[in-house]
């Protein structure tokens, strides 16, 4: 999408760009929301004993088979 001279993007293009930006914002908000620590700063995670990888989980969610629960504060 390029603006040449006094030419503005069509309304359809503007709506499409706005829709894409809104969707990306929603995805980013959802991803960040899941990684927020509890009020006391405690972060919950699961550690895979097979692959030595760790993932952050929401409070109260369980770990998968082969994972151990871990908690920490920053």
Residue pairs with C-beta under 8 A, 6 or more apart in sequence:
1 9
1 13
1 17
3 9
9 17
34 56
34 58
35 56
37 43
37 73
37 74
38 44
38 59
40 73
41 73
41 74
42 59
42 71
42 72
42 73
43 56
43 71
43 72
43 73
43 74
44 56
44 57
44 58
44 59
44 61
44 69
44 70
44 71
45 54
45 55
45 56
45 57
45 69
45 70
45 71
45 72
46 54
46 55
46 57
46 63
46 64
46 67
46 68
46 69
46 70
47 53
47 54
47 67
47 68
47 69
47 70
48 54
48 55
48 64
48 66
48 67
49 66
49 67
49 68
50 66
54 70
57 63
62 69
63 69
